[in-house]
Amino acid sequence: MSNSEQRMSTETALELLTNQQRRQILRRVADTTDGTTVDQLTQHLRGADSFHPDGTVL
C-alpha cells in the first residue's frame, strides 16, 4: 500500500486534532490557496498566542 492510499482511523485523526497547534496548522494550510512555507506557519503560530486552548480568539 502506498502512502497516498494509507488511511488512519477516526480515533487517530481525532486524537491528532486535540492539539491546538495542529488544528491551527491545518486551518492555515486549508485557508491558504497558494501554499505556505514552514517559516510562514511559524510566524502564524507565533501570532496566534491570543487563542484560547479551545481554539477561540481572545
N, C-alpha and C positions, 0 to 999 in steps of 0.2 A: 504494500500500500504506500503510495507517495504521500509526501507531506500535505499536499493540497487536498488529498482525499481523507485525511485523518479527521475524526470528529471527537469532540470532547463531550462528556456527559453534562447534562443540565446542572447537576450538583457542582461539578468542577467549574463551570462557567460562572455560576452564582458565587462560589467561593472566591474566585478571582476578582469579581466585582465588589466585594466587600471592602476593598482597599480604596480609599478616597483618591489617591494619586493615580491609580489605574483607571478609575472612572473618568478623571479629568483628562488623562491622556487619550482615552477612547473618544471622549467628546470633542477634543481638539482635532483629532485626526478625522473624525466624521464631519466636522464643521468646516474643514479646510479643503476646498475643492482642488486647489493647485498644489497640494502636498505640503509637507512640513519637514523641518530638519530636527535633529536631536537638540541643537542649540536653541531653536525656536520653542521646542517643547519645554526645555529647561527654563527659559525666560517666562514662558506662560505659567509654569508651575510655581516659580518664584513670585510671580504677580498674583497668584491665586491664594495667598496667605489669608485673604479676607473671607475664605469659605469656612462654613461650619463643617464638622466631621460628617454630617449627613449630606453634604454637597450643596447646601443652600448658601446664598450670598448674605454676608452681614449687612 
